[in-house]
Amino acid sequence: MTSKEEILDNKQILHSFAKWLMGQNKSDGTIKTYVGVISQLLQWFKDEAEEIEKSHVQTYLDDMEQSNKSGGTIEKHYSAITMFSRFL
């Protein structure tokens, strides 16, 4: 798959996720935040996006902690990832 196709696939996934969040009665701010977080997550995983496992997510969150991200930021990412896994 080319990079352009991957970008289109990710945009479609993110659009569907946003619509699903609207159906879950999430606020516009929450939707924007969660979609942004998942966009970052997909960028971080690039080649592994189709096979993300729990250990990959833990590595992602650990990397955030190593980068001195605040506890609130890490929790926000964890919440978004949890909602995304429910969506999938």
Backbone as CSV, one residue per row, in Angstrom:
resi,resn,N_x,N_y,N_z,CA_x,CA_y,CA_z,C_x,C_y,C_z
1,MET,0.856,-1.185,0.000,0.000,0.000,0.000,0.892,1.235,0.000
2,THR,0.575,2.182,-0.799,1.372,3.406,-0.856,1.058,4.311,0.320
3,SER,1.945,5.232,0.547,1.763,6.185,1.633,0.477,6.991,1.453
4,LYS,0.181,7.384,0.224,-1.040,8.150,-0.047,-2.280,7.318,0.298
5,GLU,-2.258,6.025,-0.028,-3.391,5.152,0.302,-3.537,5.004,1.813
6,GLU,-2.410,4.901,2.518,-2.457,4.797,3.970,-3.074,6.046,4.580
7,ILE,-2.705,7.200,4.057,-3.264,8.459,4.559,-4.769,8.489,4.340
8,LEU,-5.221,8.076,3.163,-6.659,8.041,2.882,-7.370,7.063,3.801
9,ASP,-6.783,5.889,4.015,-7.383,4.912,4.918,-7.496,5.481,6.327
10,ASN,-6.424,6.125,6.807,-6.453,6.711,8.140,-7.506,7.807,8.237
11,LYS,-7.624,8.631,7.205,-8.641,9.687,7.221,-10.039,9.090,7.282
12,GLN,-10.266,8.012,6.542,-11.574,7.356,6.563,-11.859,6.765,7.940
13,ILE,-10.850,6.137,8.527,-11.007,5.562,9.864,-11.316,6.665,10.868
14,LEU,-10.563,7.757,10.812,-10.767,8.859,11.753,-12.133,9.505,11.563
15,HIS,-12.580,9.645,10.323,-13.906,10.204,10.051,-14.995,9.291,10.627
16,SER,-14.862,8.001,10.421,-15.843,7.049,10.961,-15.830,7.065,12.485
17,PHE,-14.641,7.167,13.068,-14.512,7.237,14.522,-15.208,8.486,15.051
18,ALA,-15.012,9.628,14.385,-15.661,10.875,14.804,-17.180,10.746,14.743
19,LYS,-17.692,10.152,13.678,-19.142,9.957,13.563,-19.650,9.039,14.674
20,TRP,-18.893,7.999,14.982,-19.277,7.074,16.049,-19.303,7.803,17.395
21,LEU,-18.304,8.647,17.643,-18.263,9.416,18.889,-19.469,10.348,18.996
22,MET,-19.876,10.953,17.866,-21.080,11.799,17.875,-22.286,10.977,18.311
23,GLY,-22.369,9.758,17.818,-23.457,8.863,18.195,-23.409,8.462,19.658
24,GLN,-22.239,8.594,20.259,-22.063,8.309,21.685,-22.302,9.562,22.536
25,ASN,-22.780,10.621,21.884,-23.083,11.902,22.534,-21.867,12.564,23.181
26,LYS,-20.707,12.412,22.547,-19.511,13.085,23.046,-19.523,14.530,22.564
27,SER,-18.944,15.413,23.356,-18.905,16.834,22.990,-17.965,17.050,21.810
28,ASP,-18.151,18.187,21.142,-17.283,18.519,20.008,-15.814,18.561,20.429
29,GLY,-15.557,19.095,21.616,-14.184,19.166,22.114,-13.580,17.789,22.341
30,THR,-14.375,16.897,22.912,-13.908,15.528,23.146,-13.631,14.826,21.825
31,ILE,-14.527,15.004,20.864,-14.348,14.375,19.550,-13.061,14.874,18.900
32,LYS,-12.853,16.176,18.925,-11.645,16.754,18.325,-10.393,16.212,19.016
33,THR,-10.424,16.147,20.334,-9.281,15.647,21.094,-9.012,14.180,20.788
34,TYR,-10.048,13.355,20.853,-9.871,11.917,20.635,-9.404,11.611,19.217
35,VAL,-9.972,12.286,18.233,-9.544,12.070,16.845,-8.081,12.502,16.684
36,GLY,-7.708,13.599,17.309,-6.317,14.046,17.254,-5.360,13.052,17.894
37,VAL,-5.767,12.505,19.024,-4.941,11.512,19.716,-4.761,10.270,18.849
38,ILE,-5.849,9.779,18.276,-5.766,8.566,17.456,-4.968,8.830,16.183
39,SER,-5.061,10.020,15.647,-4.239,10.384,14.495,-2.755,10.294,14.860
40,GLN,-2.401,10.811,16.032,-1.016,10.731,16.513,-0.600,9.281,16.720
41,LEU,-1.499,8.497,17.294,-1.216,7.082,17.552,-0.933,6.345,16.244
42,LEU,-1.764,6.561,15.238,-1.577,5.896,13.947,-0.270,6.326,13.291
43,GLN,0.090,7.594,13.452,1.373,8.076,12.927,2.534,7.404,13.652
44,TRP,2.392,7.254,14.961,3.453,6.671,15.777,3.702,5.221,15.384
45,PHE,2.608,4.497,15.057,2.730,3.083,14.722,3.014,2.826,13.252
46,LYS,2.731,3.748,12.390,2.914,3.649,10.941,2.759,2.237,10.401
47,ASP,3.830,1.456,10.385,3.836,0.141,9.742,3.039,-0.924,10.491
48,GLU,2.782,-0.721,11.769,2.113,-1.737,12.567,0.639,-1.438,12.806
49,ALA,0.093,-0.432,12.155,-1.261,0.039,12.460,-2.325,-1.040,12.344
50,GLU,-2.117,-2.029,11.484,-3.119,-3.076,11.332,-3.010,-4.146,12.407
51,GLU,-1.904,-4.154,13.147,-1.665,-5.213,14.114,-1.309,-4.668,15.493
52,ILE,-1.946,-3.611,15.911,-1.647,-3.015,17.209,-2.179,-3.923,18.314
53,GLU,-1.310,-4.234,19.258,-1.674,-5.068,20.395,-1.515,-4.258,21.675
54,LYS,-1.984,-4.842,22.771,-1.921,-4.171,24.068,-0.486,-3.753,24.406
55,SER,0.474,-4.610,24.113,1.876,-4.287,24.420,2.366,-3.084,23.611
56,HIS,1.853,-2.928,22.384,2.225,-1.766,21.573,1.690,-0.477,22.203
57,VAL,0.459,-0.538,22.681,-0.143,0.641,23.316,0.633,0.995,24.577
58,GLN,1.020,-0.021,25.353,1.797,0.234,26.567,3.128,0.894,26.218
59,THR,3.762,0.435,25.156,5.020,1.037,24.703,4.801,2.497,24.308
60,TYR,3.699,2.762,23.613,3.355,4.131,23.211,3.188,5.023,24.446
61,LEU,2.447,4.543,25.438,2.220,5.330,26.652,3.518,5.489,27.449
62,ASP,4.329,4.431,27.502,5.623,4.520,28.181,6.522,5.555,27.505
63,ASP,6.481,5.589,26.180,7.271,6.565,25.430,6.827,7.988,25.771
64,MET,5.532,8.174,25.925,5.024,9.494,26.315,5.566,9.878,27.688
65,GLU,5.557,8.908,28.616,6.059,9.173,29.961,7.555,9.501,29.919
66,GLN,8.311,8.751,29.123,9.750,9.010,28.977,10.012,10.389,28.373
67,SER,9.058,10.876,27.592,9.179,12.203,26.969,8.687,13.309,27.894
68,ASN,8.448,12.943,29.157,8.010,13.883,30.190,6.664,14.528,29.908
69,LYS,5.764,13.785,29.258,4.394,14.275,29.079,3.706,14.232,30.442
70,SER,2.784,15.133,30.659,2.099,15.194,31.947,1.192,13.984,32.132
71,GLY,0.888,13.693,33.385,-0.029,12.598,33.685,-1.384,12.811,33.040
72,GLY,-1.840,14.058,32.994,-3.126,14.369,32.371,-3.125,14.086,30.876
73,THR,-2.028,14.399,30.227,-1.911,14.132,28.788,-1.916,12.635,28.521
74,ILE,-1.168,11.893,29.316,-1.118,10.440,29.147,-2.490,9.834,29.400
75,GLU,-3.184,10.308,30.417,-4.533,9.809,30.717,-5.497,10.117,29.575
76,LYS,-5.376,11.302,28.993,-6.216,11.686,27.851,-5.981,10.724,26.690
77,HIS,-4.739,10.411,26.430,-4.414,9.479,25.346,-4.962,8.088,25.658
78,TYR,-4.815,7.656,26.895,-5.334,6.343,27.290,-6.851,6.285,27.096
79,SER,-7.551,7.337,27.498,-9.012,7.387,27.342,-9.410,7.339,25.872
80,ALA,-8.697,8.082,25.044,-8.998,8.087,23.605,-8.750,6.712,22.996
81,ILE,-7.660,6.073,23.384,-7.340,4.738,22.864,-8.391,3.731,23.313
82,THR,-8.854,3.852,24.549,-9.905,2.965,25.054,-11.174,3.121,24.230
83,MET,-11.565,4.364,23.952,-12.763,4.594,23.136,-12.560,4.078,21.715
84,PHE,-11.377,4.253,21.179,-11.090,3.785,19.825,-11.188,2.259,19.751
85,SER,-10.717,1.587,20.790,-10.810,0.118,20.793,-12.263,-0.332,20.872
86,ARG,-13.100,0.422,21.562,-14.543,0.104,21.595,-15.170,0.318,20.222
87,PHE,-14.736,1.368,19.549,-15.222,1.662,18.202,-14.882,0.529,17.239
88,LEU,-13.667,0.024,17.357,-13.236,-1.046,16.452,-13.989,-2.319,16.758
